Amino acid sequence: MNLKTNSTVTTLATDLDGTFIPVHETPEQHAAVKHLGSLVEEHSLQLIFVTGRSFELTFEAITQFDLPHPASILCDVGSTIWHRGEDGSYEQDRDYEQALLDRMGRWTNASIQSALCKRVEWLTPQDPRQQTPLKCSFDFPHRAVSAVRESVAMWIVEFDCPLAFTISRDPETGDGLLDILPINVNKGSAIHWWATRRSIDPASIVFAGDSGNDTAAMTSGVRAVLVGNADEQLRAETRDAMRDQQWLYLANGIGPEGVRDGLMYHLGRREE
């Protein structure tokens, strides 16, 4: 099934690891990234990266994989937003930052780490470069995913924390990834903040992703692309939540090849 040409697509929003970044070092993967850049330019789309990476690690990926520079970077699982200026430099959205700090109340990254490491035995805090005042991140053995999810949910309820969490899986190591964020903050809420301030209809945004922390964005009223290497839980949750199945593209291609095919589908074009 292919949508008719649709001029209302304004934006490509995409996860990075396992999605826009090449999954394998093959000519086909890198060619797909270049093709995506051409499609964005040809159709005058806004490109935004929506990632669990920090701003610094996002820039490392842009350099390492020769990615196009986006208009905005929604990083740290949607808890930090940076915008690109006319001179090519990026500035942090301080209004967004302050709104989220106010929401967290007394909780800090340090106090969250201390409380959860005492309570949940499987958790190991991630590298300091992956920590921010608004995101507290942990690794854990993926075999313990059910126990971690239950323990963290119980802790939030018990202490009435104004916090939420997302769980995903590292596409390279297979380890579990836990992110603690201010309540009601995720990739989906960050996309809507970004779109509202630009008077952009979320229905005109195509979002591509592959793992658990992409669920909120996939199910937030945008058009969706699930790349071929997307995990099964995300597939199930996205299929169940999409009211219009024509807005969901299940790609066969992995990583950027799947993003490319999905974007072309939503633009109403078939690959020639």
C-alpha positions as CSV (number, residue, x, y, z in Angstrom):
1,M,0.0,0.0,0.0
2,N,1.3,3.4,-0.9
3,L,-0.1,6.8,0.1
4,K,-0.9,9.3,-2.6
5,T,1.5,12.2,-2.9
6,N,1.0,14.2,0.3
7,S,2.4,17.8,0.5
8,T,1.5,18.0,4.2
9,V,4.6,16.1,5.3
10,T,6.8,18.8,6.7
11,T,9.3,17.1,9.0
12,L,11.4,14.0,9.4
13,A,12.0,13.2,13.1
14,T,14.3,10.2,13.6
15,D,16.0,8.3,16.3
16,L,19.7,7.7,15.7
17,D,21.2,4.5,17.1
18,G,19.7,1.5,15.3
19,T,17.7,3.9,13.0
20,F,19.3,6.8,11.2
21,I,22.9,5.8,12.0
22,P,24.1,2.9,9.8
23,V,23.6,-0.4,11.6
24,H,26.4,-2.1,9.6
25,E,29.4,-0.6,7.8
26,T,28.1,-1.4,4.3
27,P,27.8,0.8,1.1
28,E,24.1,0.3,1.1
29,Q,23.7,1.7,4.7
30,H,25.8,4.8,4.0
31,A,24.1,5.4,0.6
32,A,20.7,5.3,2.4
33,V,21.9,8.1,4.7
34,K,22.9,10.2,1.7
35,H,19.6,9.5,0.0
36,L,17.8,10.7,3.1
37,G,19.7,13.9,3.1
38,S,18.7,14.4,-0.5
39,L,15.0,13.7,0.2
40,V,15.0,16.2,3.1
41,E,16.5,18.9,0.9
42,E,14.3,18.1,-2.2
43,H,11.1,18.3,-0.2
44,S,12.1,21.2,2.0
45,L,11.6,19.1,5.1
46,Q,12.8,20.0,8.6
47,L,15.1,17.3,10.0
48,I,15.2,16.7,13.7
49,F,17.1,14.1,15.6
50,V,15.2,12.6,18.6
51,T,17.7,10.5,20.5
52,G,18.7,9.1,23.9
53,R,22.2,10.4,23.2
54,S,23.5,13.6,24.9
55,F,24.1,16.7,22.8
56,E,27.9,16.0,22.8
57,L,27.5,12.3,21.7
58,T,25.0,13.3,19.0
59,F,27.6,15.6,17.5
60,E,30.1,12.8,17.7
61,A,27.7,10.7,15.6
62,I,27.1,13.5,13.1
63,T,30.9,13.7,12.5
64,Q,31.6,9.9,12.6
65,F,28.9,8.9,10.2
66,D,28.8,12.1,8.1
67,L,25.1,12.7,9.0
68,P,23.3,15.8,7.8
69,H,22.9,18.6,10.3
70,P,19.4,18.8,11.7
71,A,17.3,21.9,12.5
72,S,17.0,20.7,16.1
73,I,18.3,18.0,18.3
74,L,15.9,16.6,20.9
75,C,18.4,14.6,23.0
76,D,18.6,12.8,26.3
77,V,15.4,10.9,25.6
78,G,13.5,14.1,25.0
79,S,14.6,16.0,28.1
80,T,16.9,18.5,26.4
81,I,16.3,20.5,23.2
82,W,18.9,22.3,21.0
83,H,18.1,24.5,18.0
84,R,20.4,25.3,15.1
85,G,20.9,29.0,14.3
86,E,21.5,30.7,11.0
87,D,25.3,30.6,11.6
88,G,25.2,26.8,12.1
89,S,25.7,26.8,15.8
90,Y,23.3,25.3,18.3
91,E,21.7,26.8,21.4
92,Q,19.9,25.0,24.2
93,D,16.2,25.7,24.6
94,R,16.3,27.2,28.2
95,D,12.6,27.7,28.5
96,Y,12.1,24.0,28.0
97,E,14.9,23.2,30.5
98,Q,13.4,25.4,33.2
99,A,9.9,23.9,32.7
100,L,11.3,20.4,33.3
101,L,13.5,21.4,36.3
102,D,10.4,23.0,37.9
103,R,8.5,19.7,37.3
104,M,11.2,17.6,39.1
105,G,10.9,19.4,42.4
106,R,13.4,18.2,44.9
107,W,14.8,15.3,42.9
108,T,18.2,15.5,41.3
109,N,20.3,13.1,39.3
110,A,22.4,12.3,42.3
111,S,19.5,11.6,44.6
112,I,17.8,9.4,42.0
113,Q,21.0,7.4,41.5
114,S,21.5,7.0,45.2
115,A,17.9,5.9,45.8
116,L,17.6,3.4,42.9
117,C,21.1,1.8,43.3
118,K,20.2,0.9,46.9
119,R,16.8,-0.5,45.9
120,V,17.4,-2.2,42.6
121,E,20.4,-4.5,42.6
122,W,20.8,-4.9,38.8
123,L,21.3,-1.2,38.0
124,T,24.7,0.4,37.1
125,P,24.8,4.1,36.5
126,Q,25.9,5.0,32.9
127,D,28.9,7.1,32.0
128,P,28.7,10.7,33.3
129,R,28.5,11.9,29.7
130,Q,25.0,10.2,29.5
131,Q,23.8,11.9,32.7
132,T,22.2,15.3,32.9
133,P,20.2,17.2,35.6
134,L,17.1,16.0,33.8
135,K,18.0,12.5,32.9
136,C,19.4,9.7,35.1
137,S,20.5,6.7,33.1
138,F,21.4,3.1,34.1
139,D,22.5,-0.1,32.4
140,F,21.2,-3.5,33.5
141,P,21.3,-7.1,32.3
142,H,18.3,-7.4,29.9
143,R,17.3,-10.7,31.5
144,A,16.2,-8.7,34.5
145,V,14.0,-6.4,32.5
146,S,10.7,-7.4,34.1
147,A,12.1,-7.1,37.6
148,V,13.7,-3.7,36.9
149,R,10.4,-2.4,35.4
150,E,8.4,-3.6,38.4
151,S,10.9,-2.3,41.0
152,V,11.3,1.1,39.5
153,A,7.5,1.5,39.0
154,M,6.9,0.6,42.7
155,W,9.6,3.1,43.8
156,I,8.0,5.9,41.9
157,V,4.6,5.2,43.4
158,E,5.9,4.6,47.0
159,F,7.7,7.9,47.1
160,D,5.2,9.8,45.0
161,C,8.0,10.9,42.7
162,P,7.2,13.4,39.9
163,L,9.2,11.1,37.6
164,A,8.7,8.6,34.9
165,F,11.0,6.0,33.2
166,T,11.6,4.4,29.8
167,I,13.3,1.1,29.2
168,S,15.0,0.1,25.9
169,R,17.7,-2.2,24.7
170,D,21.2,-1.3,23.5
171,P,21.3,-2.3,19.8
172,E,25.0,-3.1,20.1
173,T,25.4,-4.9,23.4
174,G,21.9,-6.2,24.0
175,D,22.0,-4.7,27.6
176,G,18.9,-3.1,29.1
177,L,18.8,0.7,29.3
178,L,16.8,2.6,31.9
179,D,16.2,6.3,31.8
180,I,14.6,8.3,34.7
181,L,13.0,11.5,33.5
182,P,10.6,14.2,34.8
183,I,7.0,13.0,34.7
184,N,5.3,13.1,31.3
185,V,8.6,13.7,29.5
186,N,9.6,11.5,26.7
187,K,10.5,11.6,23.0
188,G,6.8,12.2,22.1
189,S,6.3,15.1,24.5
190,A,9.5,16.7,23.2
191,I,8.3,16.5,19.6
192,H,5.0,18.1,20.5
193,W,6.8,20.9,22.4
194,W,9.0,21.5,19.3
195,A,6.0,21.3,16.9
196,T,3.7,23.6,19.0
197,R,6.2,26.4,19.0
198,R,6.5,26.3,15.3
199,S,2.7,25.8,14.6
200,I,3.5,22.5,13.0
201,D,0.8,19.9,12.9
202,P,2.1,16.6,14.5
203,A,0.3,14.8,11.7
204,S,2.7,16.3,9.2
205,I,5.7,14.7,11.1
206,V,7.2,11.4,10.1
207,F,9.0,9.7,13.0
208,A,11.3,6.7,12.6
209,G,12.5,4.5,15.4
210,D,13.6,1.0,16.5
211,S,13.4,0.5,20.3
212,G,11.4,0.9,23.5
213,N,12.2,4.6,24.2
214,D,10.7,5.4,20.8
215,T,7.2,4.1,21.9
216,A,5.9,7.5,23.1
217,A,6.9,9.2,19.9
218,M,5.5,6.5,17.7
219,T,2.1,6.6,19.4
220,S,1.8,10.4,19.8
221,G,-0.2,11.2,16.6
222,V,2.6,11.4,14.1
223,R,3.2,9.3,11.0
224,A,5.5,6.3,12.0
225,V,8.2,4.3,10.4
226,L,9.4,1.1,12.1
227,V,12.7,0.0,10.7
228,G,13.3,-3.6,10.0
229,N,15.4,-4.2,13.1
230,A,12.8,-2.7,15.5
231,D,12.1,-4.7,18.6
232,E,8.9,-6.8,18.8
233,Q,7.5,-4.9,21.8
234,L,7.7,-1.6,19.9
235,R,6.1,-3.2,16.9
236,A,3.1,-4.6,18.9
237,E,2.5,-1.4,20.9
238,T,2.7,0.8,17.8
239,R,0.4,-1.4,15.7
240,D,-2.2,-1.4,18.6
241,A,-2.0,2.4,19.1
242,M,-2.1,3.6,15.4
243,R,-5.7,4.5,14.6
244,D,-4.9,4.8,10.9
245,Q,-2.7,1.9,9.8
246,Q,-1.8,3.8,6.6
247,W,0.2,6.1,8.9
248,L,2.4,3.2,9.9
249,Y,5.1,1.9,7.6
250,L,6.7,-1.4,8.6
251,A,10.0,-1.4,6.8
252,N,11.9,-4.4,5.7
253,G,15.2,-2.5,5.5
254,I,17.2,-2.1,8.6
255,G,18.4,1.2,10.0
256,P,18.7,4.1,7.5
257,E,17.5,1.9,4.6
258,G,14.2,1.4,6.5
259,V,14.0,5.1,7.3
260,R,14.5,6.0,3.6
261,D,11.8,3.5,2.4
262,G,9.4,4.7,5.1
263,L,9.9,8.4,4.3
264,M,9.3,7.8,0.6
265,Y,6.1,5.9,1.5
266,H,4.8,8.8,3.5
267,L,5.8,11.3,0.8
268,G,3.8,9.1,-1.6
269,R,6.8,8.0,-3.7
270,R,8.0,4.6,-4.7
271,E,11.7,3.9,-5.1
272,E,12.6,4.0,-8.7
